[in-house]
Amino acid sequence: MEVKQKKLPNSQIELEFEVTAEEFKEHTAHALEHLKQHVKVDGFREGKAPAAMVEDKIKPEALLMEAGDHAVQHIYFDYVKENKLEPVGQPEVSIVKISQGGEFVFKAVLTVLPEVELPDYKEIAKKVKGQKIEVTEQEIQDSIAYMQKTRAKFTAHNNPAAKKDFVEIKYQNPEINSGKEVDDKFILGEGGFMKGFEEAIEGMKAGEEKDVTVTFPENSPSKNLAGKEGVFKIKIMSVQKMELPEINDDFAKQLGAFDSLVALQASMKEGITMEKTEAEKQRVRGEILELIAQKAKFEMPVAMVEYEQQRLLEDLKNRITSSIKITFEEYLASIKKTEAEIKETYQKESEKRLRGFLVLRALGKKEGVEVTDKEVEDEMAKSVQSYSKEQLAQIDINELREYTKGVINNEKIFNILEGLSK
């Protein structure tokens, strides 16, 4: 057998396999053996008739196609494995030549993971420095204020709604949620609605309805609505007075293992410090990876970009149907876009993610990073402890294992890069 390999653009290669007539006979025999299990010959039980009699019953083109399929499957995958190719997805296979008793020629076009030419990543990593972590007194007070609100007491009243009251409302707008009514509740003045919306609610009582005209902000998620006026039908379901507990030692003791307000404040500071430290670590990692990726050289595999675009699109569909509770078709109609237009917006993000993946993979190879089975099993054992029995029953263990391996691998690579930046 002869194999010709040709490099194509976009990280693809074309393999042409020329299988001799003698070699192809073996695949024809396998095909005949497979087909005889499904061919009925008078006087014989199914699968027991002589091959010659079975062959007489089978159409020549059916036997050829079965033999061709068998040859492609075995020859292609054996070649990929032996030559340590790293294909992405399934190949595009085309038959060039096939005949009974003759040679068999076919081509396979496949996308492969590209070779990445890394820049001087060590020098790049050295130049990226982390910022000093500081926690202000205001941040501590804001955190405690949030905890204070979670323990507030609410008392319904019939007075006009005022700022700091807790209100439950229903609202409707033809451009929002496909015109369906929306339920919401929030602290008046802190709901985060567009300008004029919450101001219009002030003075309304429970049970009252009102039409309110407001202007959609210029940075509205939907460009079709940006800067335009819209009419909202609002109904107040309830107005409640919110009473906040006093922030003192007793308040701190009610929250848990704190013997004083000072102890609570110290705990809040520690928690905020940990959050900021983690956020800064991720920022540094992202900056290092982005700078290396910008200078790395490789062919962008278009098929992988398209796959990532489709994956992001499916994620959006799931979020729309689960959180907004409308069909994706209704969502597209509300923003006046097609599925293809949405998918196109994901191209840059898909390319960015793919660059990061390929660069991390190349860095791992360059630094000889390895992940042992024990490391994976130990980390999996930790992660599944937080899952319920129902969640565990839905988990694909093999997928979890591959994901865990990738996380550990990337953590090791980033630890190396971070060591250079210190």
N, C-alpha and C positions, 0 to 999 in steps of 0.2 A: 504494500500500500504506500502511496505517495501523498504527502501533505504539503500544500503550498500555503504560506501565511503572508498576508498583505496588510499593512497598517492603513487604517482609514482615519478621517478626521473625527473629532469629538470623542476621543478615547475608545474607538472601535477598531476591531480587527476582523478580517475576513479569512476564514479557513476553507480551503478547497481540498476535499478528500477524494482521491482516485483509488477505488477499491477494485482489485483485479477480479476477473471472472471466477477464478478458483476460490478466492476469498469470499466472494459474494454467494457462492454455492452453500457455504456454511450457514449464512443468514437465511437463505431460501429454505434450507432443511429445518431450521428452527421455526420459521413461519409456517411451514407445512405441518410440523408437529403440533403447533398451537391451533391451527385451523381444523385439524382432523378431530379435535375434541368437540367441535360444534357441527360437524358434517355427518348426516345420516346416510349410510350405505345399506341397501337392502341385504338382509341376511347377517348383518353384524351389529353388535351393540355399539352405541355411540362411543367413538374414541378407540375402537378396537379394529377397525378396518385397515387393510394394508395401505401403505402410503401411496402406492401407484393408483389404487382404486379411488382414494380420496382426491388425489390430484386431478383425476378425470372429472370429478364433480365440481371442482373449484374453478371459477373463472380465472384465466391467466393473469388478468390485470389486478384481481384481488390478491392473488398470491404475491405478485410483484410489489404491490403497495405494502403488504404486511412485511415482506422481506426488507423493503426499503426502510420502513419504520424501525424495525429491529436493528438494522445496521446503523442507522443514524444515532439511535439511543446509546448503543454500546460503544461505537467508534468515537463519537463526539465526547462523551463523558470520560472515557478512558484517556483520550488525548489531553483533555483539560487537566485531569488529575496528574498524569505523568509529567506534564510540562509546567505544573504548578501555576496555571493561569488562575486569575481571580475574576470570573465573570459576574456581572450584575444582571439578575433576571434571566429570562429564557432567551436563547438565540433565535434569530430569524433564519430558518432553514429553507433552502430551495434545491430541488433536484435538477441536476444538469443533464444526467444521462442514466437511463435504466433500461435493461432489456433482459429477457430470459436467456440465460447462458452467457451473457455478456458482462462487461465491467459496469460498475456502479459509481457514479460521480455525483457528489453533492457539495453545496456550499453552506457554511454557517457564519452569519455575521453576529458578533457579540460585542457588548459593551464590557470593558474591563476596568478595574480600578487603575487609574493612571499612576505613573511614576511621578513622584513629587521631588523637585529640586529645591531643597531647603536653603534659605539664606543663612547668614551667621546668626542663628537664633540665640546663641549664648550671649552675644554682644547686645542683641536687641533686648533680651530679658533683663540684662544688667541695668539698662537705662530706665526701666519702669519701676518707679518707687511708690510704695504705699503711703497714704496720708495718715497723719496722726489722728487717733480716735479721741474725740472729746464729747462729753455729755453735759448739756447746759441744765441749769436749775429749772428753766422753763419746760424743757422736755420731760423732766421728772414730774413736775406739777401737772403737765398735760396727761401723762400716763395715769396718775392718781385720779385726776378729774374724770378720765374715762371709766375707771373702776367705780368711781362715785356714782356715775350715771347708771351703771349696770345694777346698782342697788337702790335706785330711786323708788319712791312710792308714787302710785298714780291714782288720782281721784277724779272721776268724771264730774263735769259741771255743765250748766246750761248758759254760762256767761259767754260773751263774744271771745273768740280765739285771740290770744295774744302771744307775742314772742315768748319762747321758752315753754309754751304749752306743748303737750304731746297730742298730735292730731292723727286721726285715721280718715282717709279720703278715698273716693273713687274719682277717676278722671278719664276723659275720652277725647281723642283728637283723630281726625281722619288719616293723618300722616303717621301716626304712632301705633305700633302693634296692630297694623291692618285695620285700624278703626275700632278695635275691641276695647272694652272697658278695662282699666287697670286699677288694681287695689294697691294702696301704699300707706305707710305710716312713718312718722318722723317727728323730730322736735322742730317746731316752727321757728324758722330763721336759721336752721342748721341742716336743712334737707338737701341742699346742693342743687336746687332746681334753677332753671334759667331766670334771669332778672324779671321781676314783676309777678312771677307765679305765686311765690309764698306771700308777698306783700298783699296780693289780692285776697288771700285767705284770712288775713287779719281782720277781725271784726265779724266774721261769719260764725253762726252758731250751729250746733249739731242738728242735722236734718236739712239745713239750707243748701240750695243749689245756685250756681252762678256760671255764666259764660265769661271767660276771661281771654282777652286778646294780648298775646305776648310775642316778642320777636325772638326767633331762634338765633342762637349765637353764631358768629362767623366761623368758629371752629367746630361747628356741629358735625357729628360723625357722618351724617348724610349731606353731601355737598348740595343736593337738590333743595335742602331746607335752610341752609346757611343764610342768615340775614333776612329771611322771610318772616312775615307775620303768620301766626296760627291761632285759632280759636280753640280753647279747651273748655269742655263742660266739666265743672267740678261739683262734687257733692260731698259735704262734710258728714261723716258717719259718727264721729265722736270727738269730743274735746276733753282732754284730761289735764289736770294740774299736776305738775311734776315736783315732788318734794325730795330734795337731795339730803342725804345724811351729812352731818357735820364731819369734816376731816380732822380727826384727832386720834388719840391713842386707842380709844374704844373702837373706832372705825377700823384701825389697823388690825386689832385683835380679831375682829369679825372676819377678816379676809383669810386667816390661816395662822401659820406659825410665826406670828410677829407679836412681840411683847410691847411694841411702841411704834409711834409714827416714824420715828427716826430709823427703826429697823426696816419698816416698809419702804421708806425712801432709799435706803441703801440697797435693798433688793431690786427696786425699780431701776436704779442706776446700773446695777450689775447686769440686769436683763437687757437694758438699752445698749450697754457697751457690747454685749455679746452679739446683738443684732447688727450693730454698726460694724463690728469687726468682721462678721461673716459677709456683710454687704460689700465692705471694702476689699475683702479677699476675692470675691467674685468679680469686682470691678477690675482689680489688678490682673486677674487671670484673663478676663475678657480682652483687656487692652494688649497684653502680651500676645495672645493668640491672634488678635486682629492685625497687629503690626507684623507678625511673622507671616501670616497668610497673605498680606498685601505684597510681600516681596518674594513669596514662594512662586515657583514656576511649574505649571502643569496644564494639561489639556482638560477643560471642563467637560465632564461626561454629560451630554445633553439628556440622555435617558434617565440619569439619576436626578437631574434637576426637575424633570417632568414628574418623576415619581414623588419627589418631595412636595412639589406644588399640589399634586393630587392628594397627598396625605394631609396637608394643611387645609385643603378644601373640605375634606371629609371631617376633619376636626371641627371646622366652622359649622358644618351641617349638624353635627351632633350637639354642639353648644346651642345653636338656634332652637332646635326641636326640644331640647331638655330644659333650657332656662327661660326662653321667651315664649315657649309653648305655641309656636306657629310652625307651619310647614316651611321648608326652605323655599318653595315656589312662592309662597306668600311674602317671605322676606325679600326675595329678589324683586317682586312686584313693588314692594314698598320703597325700595331704594333705586328702582328703575335701572337695574343692571342685569346682565345675563351671567350665567354660571361661568362662561368662558372669560368674561371680563374680570370677574372676581379672581379666577385662577391666575390670570395674567398678572394681577397685582402682587401675587406671591412669588414672582420670579426672582426678584432681588434678594428677598429673605431666604428663599430656597438655595440660591447660589452662595449666600453668606454661610448658611449652615453647612453646606456641602464642603466649602473651603475649609471651615473649621474641622470638620470630620477628617478630611484627607490629610490636613497638616498634622493633626494629633496622631493619626495613624503613622505618618512618616516619622514623626518625632519619637514615637514608641519604638519603631524599628531601629532608628539611629541610636537610641540610648539603650537598646537591648532590654526594654521593659517586658517583664513576663508576669503572668498571673497564675498562681497555682490553684489546683482544684480545691485544696484545703481552704485557701483564702476565700474562694467563691462560696463554698459550703458554709463557712463560719459567718460570712456576711449575710447569706440568705437566712440562716438560723436566727440572726438578730432581727432582720426586717420582717419576717413572718410573725414575730411575737405580737406585733401590733394589729394583726389581721384577725377578724372574727372567723368562725367556722364557715359561715356562708361565703365570705370573701375568699377564703382559702380554697373552697370547692370550685370557684370560678377562675382560679389562677392557672395559667399554663406554666408549669414548672420549668420547661425547657426555655420558654421566653424569659422567665424571671432569671434563670441562670445566665443566659446570654447578656441580659441587661445588667445584671450584677457584675459580671466579668468586665463589661465595658466601663462601668462606673469606677471600679477599682483600677483598671488600666489608666483611665484618664486622670484619676487622683494621683497616681504615681508619677505620671508625666508632669502634671502641674506642680507637684512637690519639687521636682527637679528644677523647673523653670523658676519657681518662687525662691528656691535656694540661691539662684543666680542673681535675683533682683534685690537681695538683702545686703 
